[in-house]
Amino acid sequence: MFDRMRKLGLLICVATLAITQGEALADYKQAKVYFAKKDYVRAASAYHEVYEKSDNKAEKRKAEWGLAQSLQKIGLLYSASKHYSLIVRRGRTEDNPFFRSALEELGNINSKLSLGQSHIVQLFKTEIRLSDVPGPARGFYFYYKGVEAFGDRSLETAEKYFSMVPAGSPYQLGAQFHEGVISNLKGRHSRAIALFEKVLAGTRERSDMKELQEMSLMNIARVNYEIKRFPEAISYYGQIPRDSENWLDAIWEASWAFFFMEKFNNSLGNIHTIHSPFFENRFYPEAYILQSITFLRMCRYDQVKESMRRFKDRYQPVFGDVKGMLNRFKGDPKGFFKYVYDYRKGDLNSYRRAEEIVKKLSQVDAFKEAMDTIRFADRELNSLRNYREWQSSGLLDSLNQFLESKKSAAVLDAGQRMYKEGTTYYTALLEYSNQTKLIVAEMQLGKLASLRALIKVTGEDKKAQFIGGMQKLNINQTLEYWPFEGEYWEDELGFYVYNMASRCVANKDDGDGDKGGE
C-alpha cells in the first residue's frame, strides 16, 4: 500500500513538472511572437518572466538573450547592457550560446554611449580566448584590454592590444592615440608624433572627436618640447582654439617652451594671461615658479621677490582648506564625489579656499565619466516610468535596481580616483612652496650664477621671433603695441608680450630683446 502511494506521488510530481515546463515553454513562444511583431515592450516582459521562472537552462538562456534584444530595440541601451554583460561574464561555454553575439552588442552600445571604463574592465576580467572574440567586437575588446594594461603600467602588453584594434573600428583612433603615448614613454619620439598625426587627420572632420583632436595637438607639442624642438612645440600649442578647455593649458605649457628658447618676454606675457582675473580660480601655482626663475634669469631681483610674495599671498590660505577637505573625505569617496558635484552646481559651502583644486577635480576624466554614467542612467530611469506594465513581471524593479547600482558604482569609482588626484595636487602645492623658498634662499645667498646654469639650455635658435598668441612674427608684419595699464581685455588674452630688458651685467645676452607692451 505504501509503495503504491509513493509511486502515485512520484507520478503527480512528474506531471506537475511537465505542466510547469509546458507553461514556461508556452510563455517563451508567446514572447517570440511579440518580438516578431515588433511589440518589444510585451516581448521584454514575457522574456523576463521566462528568464526568472523557467527551470529549463537552454530556454532560460534564450529568454535572457531575447530580453536584452528587446530592451535594446526599445532604446534602453544601459538596461540591455545588464543582460549582455551577464552573458559575457559567464564566458564562452557550451551552455552559453550567445556569448559572441552579446560581446558584439556591448561593443555597439559602448560606441554610442559610454558604459564606463570600470564597467568594461570588470567585464573582461573573465578569461576569454582570442578565437572567441567575433570580428566586429575585436576593436572593442582589444582597446579596453589595452586600457586595462595601460592603467597597470604594463606598456608592452598595452601596446600589443592597441595594435590589434582593426582598421575601421570606432576604437582605432583611441588605440592609436594610446600607442602614441606609449611610444613617447619609450623614447620613440618620431613614431609618437607620426601616430598623433594619424589621429589628428582622422578627427579633423569629426565634431564628436574634438577632445581627441585637441589632445593629439597637445601631445605633438609635448613631444616636440621634450626633444627640445621648441618652435615646433609652440606652433602646435597655438592651434588649440581659445574656446577650448585645453587652451589655458596650451598657453601655460608654451610658456616653458618660450623660456627655454630664452624668449623671456613671451614667457612672461603668457603668464600675464594666466594670472588675469578671468582665470583667478584656475590652479596654476607653478606659474609663479616660472615667473620667478624668468625674472631671475633677467637679474630682476625685485620682481623675483614680488612673484614669491604673490605666490604666498595666493596659496598660503589654500593649504589649510585643502588639507581639511582631504581629511574630511578620507575613506568617503562617495561623499567626496558629491562635494565636487555640488561645486559644479554652484554650491561650495565649505573649504572655499580649496576652490582651485576642486575646480581642477571637476575637469578630470574620472569625474566626467561618472557624470556621463549618471546622465545616461537617469535618462533611462525616467523612461522606465512609461512602462508600468512591467511592474507585475518584476522587470521594472529589476531594471531600476540595476541602474541605481550602476550610478552608485560609478560614483564610488570616480570618488576614489578623484581623491587620489586631489592628494597629488596637494603634494604638488607643497613642493611648489618649497621651491619658492629655495629660489629666495639662492638669491639671498648670491648663488645666482649656479642657479641660472641649472636652467640654461643651449643649442636652440634664439633668433626666432614670436608675438603674443604663440604666432611666428612675419617679416612684413606691422605690429603696434600698447602698454598694459592695469585693465585686462578678454580678446587680448594670450597675446600679451612683455617689453622688459635684462639687467644682467655679466652676460648681456640674457635678455631676448622682444618688443611688447606690459
N, C-alpha and C positions, 0 to 999 in steps of 0.2 A: 504493500500500500504506500509506504513511504517513498520507495523508488519510483512508483508511478507518478506521485505528486511532484517529485523533484524533476522528472522528465518533462512533466507538463509545464512547470515553472520555467524550465530552460527554453521550451518551445515558445512560451509567451515572450521571454526576453529577446529571443532571436527575431520574432515577428515585430516587436516594438522597435528594435534597432533598424530593421528593414524599412519600416514605415517612416522612421526619423530620417534615415538617409534618403528615402524617396522624396520626402518633403523638401529636404535641402537641395536635392537634385532638381526638383521642380522649380525652386526659387532661383537656382543658378540659370536654368533655361529661360526663366522669365526675365532675369537680368540681361541675358544676351539679347533677348527680343527688344527690350528697352534700348539697349545700346545700338542695335542695328537700326532702330527707328530714330536714332539721334536724340532720344529722350534721356540725356545724360544725368539729369537730376534724379529721376527714378532709378536709373541704372546704378548710380552710385549707392543709393540707399539699399537696393536689393543685393548688390555685390557685397556691401559691408555686412549685411545680415548673414549671408552665406559664410563670409570670411570669419565672422565671430562665432557662429554656431555649428558649422559643419565639422564632423569627425573624419571626413574623407580628406586626407592630406592633399591629394592631387587636385581635388576640387577647391580646396582652400587656397592653394597657390594660384589657381586660375582666377578665383574671385578677387584675390589681392591685386593681381595684375589688372583685372577689369576695373577695380575701384580706382587705382592710380590713373588709368587711362581716362576714366570718366571725369575725374576731378580736373585732369589736365585739359580735357575738351571744354569744360565749363570755364576754364581760365583761372582756376585756383591752383597756381603753379607751386606755391610753397606747400600747400596741403598734399598735392600729388607727390612732391618730393619726399614726404614722410614715408610713403609706402615703397617708392622706388628705392629709397635708402635702405629700408629694411630688407628688401630683396638682395641688394648688392652686399650688404654686410654679412649675409649668410654664405657668401662665396659661391664659386662655381661648383655645384654638386649635382648629382643625378636627379635629386628631387627638388631642384631649384631651377626649372627650365627657363625662367625669364631673366636670369642674371645679366646676360649680354645686352638684352633689349633695355633693361632698366638702367644700366650704366650709360647707354647711349642717350636715353631720355634725360637723365640727370645732366649730361653734358649740354644738351639742347636748352634745358631750363636755365642753367647757370650762365649760358651765353646771352640770355635775355635779361635776367636779374640775378644778382649775386646771392648764392646760397650761404656765403660766408666761408672764409678760409678755414676757420676752426672746424666747421661742419664737414668740409670736404676732406681735410687732413684726417679727421676721425674716420671718415668713410673708407679711406684707403689704408687704414690700419690692418684691414683684412688682407690676408695673403692672396695675391692674385697673380696668376701666371700670365705672361705677356701674350701667349697664344689665346687666352680667354678674353682679351680686350678687343672688341669689334673695331673695324677701321674707322667708322665715324666718331667713335669715342676716344680714339687714341690721343688726339690733341688735348682733350680734357684730362685724361688720365695722366699722361706724361708731364703735362705742365704742372699739375698740382703735386705730383711726386717730386718734381724738381723744386717746387716752392718749399715743400717739407724738408728736403735735403739741404736747401739753401739756408733755411732757418736754423738748421742744426750745424751750420758751417761746414757741411760735407761738400766742398766745392766740386770735387771730381765727380761725385755721384750726381749732384745737381746739374752739372754741365752735360753729363751723359743723357739725363732725362730730357732736358730742354732741347738738346739736339735731335731728339726722337720725335718731337712735335712735328707732324707732317705739314708740308706746304699747303696753303689754302685753308688751314684750320683757323677758326676765330681766335685761337690761343697762340698762333705763330708769332705775332708781333711782340706779345708779352714775353714769350720764351726767348726771342732774340734780344730783347732788352736785358733780361737777366743774364744771358750769355755775355753781353757786352760788359756788364758789371763784373762778372767773374773773370773775364779776360783782363780787365783793368787790374783787378786784385792780384792776378798772376803776373802782372808786368807786361802783358801783351797789348801794349797801348794802341798800336796801329790796327790790330784786329778789333779792339774795343770800339774805336772810332768808326770803323767800317760797319760794325753791327748796329751802332746807334744811328748811323746814316741810313741804313736799311729801314730801321723803324721809323725814322723821320720821313722817308719817302713814302712809306706805307700808310702814314697817318695824315699826310698833307691835306687830303680832301675829306677827312673823316671828322666831322664835328663832334662825334661821340667819343673821340680819342684825343681830345685836346690835351688832357693831362699827360698822357703818354708821350705826345709830341713835344710838349714843353720839357718834360723830364729828359727826353733824348737830347734836346738842345743844351740843357743844363749839364748833362753828363759829358757831352762832347767838349763843352767849355772846361769842365773839371779835369778831364784827361789832358787837354792841352795845357792847362795850368800846372798840372802835376809834372809834365815833361818840359816845363819852362818855356812853352810857346805862348807867351802872354798876350801878344796882339791877337792871335787866333782865338784865345780864350775870351778876350773882351768882345770880339766880333760876335761870337755865339751868345754870350750873355746879353748882348744888345738886341738879340732877336726875340727876347721874351717880351710880350706885349704889356703895356702899362696897366691894363685891367686884369692882369693875371695875379693869382695869389703868390706866384713864384717871382714876381717882378722885383720885390724888395730884396729877396734872397739873391737875385742876379746882381742887383746894384751893390749889395754888400760884398759878395764874392769877387766881383770885378774890382772892388777897392783894393784887395790884396794883390791882384794882378798889376794894377797901376803902381802900387807900392814897390813891387819887385822890379818893375821897369824903371824905378826912380822917377815916376811921374807923380810926384807928391801932391801937386795942386789938384790933379784929377782925383786922387785918392781922397783928399780932404773934402773935395766937392761932393763926392758920393756920400761920405759920412755926414756931411751937412744935410743931405736929404733924409738920411736915416734918423737923424736927431730932430727933424722938423716936428711941429705939433701934430701933423697929420698921422704920425706913427708913434705917438707918445706911449702907447700901450703895447708896442711890439718889443719882443725880447731879443735885443742885440747888445748885450753887455760887452762883448768883445770889441765892439766898435770903438769904445773908449780906449781899449788897449792899443788898437791900430792907430788911432788918432794920436795917442801919446808917443808911440815909438816913431811915428812920422814926424811929429814936431821935434823929437829927439834927434832924428837924422838931419834935421834942418837947424839944429842948435838953437831952437827957440824954447828955452827952458821955462820961461814964464807960462807959455801955452801948455807945456807938459804938466806943470803943477795945476793949472786950471782944469785940464782934462781929467786929471786924477781926482780933483775936488768934485767935479761934476759926477764922476762915477760913484764916489762915496755918497754924495747927496741923493742920487737917484736910487742906488741899490742897497745902501745900508739899511733903510727901513724895510726892505723886501725880505731880508734874511729871516727875521723873526716870524713873519706870517707864513712864509714857505715852509719853514721848519714845523710851525704849529699845524699847518694844513696836513703835512705828511704824517705827523704823529697822530693827528685826529683820525685819519683814514687808514692807518696801518692795520692790515688784516680785515679791511672792509672795502673790497674792490667795488661792490655794487653801490655803496654809499659814495665812493669817490667818483664813479661814473656819473651818478645823479648830481653831484656837486658841479661837475663840469657841464653837464647837460643843463642845469639850472642857469649857469652863467650864460650859455648860448641863448637862453630865453630872456636874458636881461636881468637875471635875479642873482646878484652876488652880495649876500648879506654878511658874510664872514670872510676873514683873511683877504680883505680888499686889496692890500698892498702886494698880494701874490698874483694880481690880475694878469700881469705879463706872461707868467708861466701858465696860468690857467688857459689863457687865450691860445698859447702855443699848443697845449694839450688838446684843445678842441679842434686842432687842424691836423693831428696825426692820423695815419691810416686806420689805426685801431678804432678810434672814435667814429670816423666816417663810415667804416664798415659796419659797426654796430648800429649806427643811425639808419643805414640802408636796411638792415635786417628788421629793425623796429618799424620802419615805414612800410616795408612790404608786408610784414606780418599784420600790422594794424589795418592795412588796406583789406586784407583777406578776412580778418575778424569782423570788419564792418560788413563785408559782402555776405558772410555767413548768416547774418540776421535775416537775409532774404530766403533762407532755406529752412524754415520751421518744420517742414515735413520730415526732415532728417532727425528730428528730436526723438521720435518713437524708436528708431533703429539704433540709437546711441551714436550715430555718426557725427552729429553736431557737437556733442560733448567731447568726443574723441579728437576732433579737429581743433576745437577751441583750446583744449589742454595742450595739444602739440604746439600750436602757435604761441601760446603763452610761455611754454617751456623753452621754445626756441629763442624768444626775446630774452628770457632770463639768462640763458646760456651765453648769448651774445654779449649781454651787459657784464656778466661775470668775467668773461674772457677779455673784453676790452678794458674793464676796470683794472685788471691785473697788469695788462701790458702798459696802460697809461700811468699807473702808479710807478712802475719801474722806470718809465720815461721821465716822470717827474723827479725822481731821486737823481737821475742823471743830470737834469738841468740844475738841480740844487748843488750837486757836486761841482759842476762846471762853474757856477756862480762863485763858489768858494775859491776855486782855482784862479779865476779872473781877479778876485780880490787880492789873492796872494801875489799875483803878477803886478798889480798896481803898486804894491808895497816894494816889490823888487825894483821896479823902474825908478821909483822915487829914491830908494836907497842907493842904487847905482849912480844916479845923477848926483846925489849929495856927496858920494864918495869920490867923485871925479873920475869914474871909470867909463866915461862916455865912449872913448875910442874902442875899448874892448867890446862894449855892448853893441856899438854900431857894426863892428866886424862880424858879430854873430848873425846879424840880419842882412848883411850885404850880399847881393847876388851880382855876379859879373858875367860878361859874355853876351848880354842881351842888347838888343838895339835900343839905345837911349834916344835916338833921333825921331822915332815915330811920334807924331803929334796927334793928340786927341782933343776933342771938345767934350762938353757935357753930354750925357746920354750915351756914352761909350761909342761915339761915332768917330771915324777917322776924319782928320782935317784935310780937305781937298785944297790944292794949291790955289785954285781960282776962287775959293770960298771967302766971301767978305763977311766978317763977324763983328758984331758990335756988342760989347759987354757993359752991363750996368752994375754998379756996386750994390751989394746986398745991404739994405738999410733997415733990417730988423723985421721985415714983413715977408712972409712966405706966400708964394702963389702956386696953386696946385699944378698948373701947366708947366711950371719951371722945375718941378721935382725931377731929379735925375739928370738935370742939365747944369747944375752948379759946378763951377770951376774956380778954385782959389787963385789969387794973384799974389803969392807970398814968396819972397826970396829967402834963400838960405842965409843964415848968419854965421855959418861955419867959416872960420878964418883959415884953418889949416888946409881945408880941402874945399875950394870954391866951386868944385863941380857937383857938390852935394845937392845944390838946388837944381830944379829941372827947367826953370825958365818959362813955364807955362804962363800964359796970359789969361786972366779971368777976373771976374768980379766977385768979391767977397766982403 
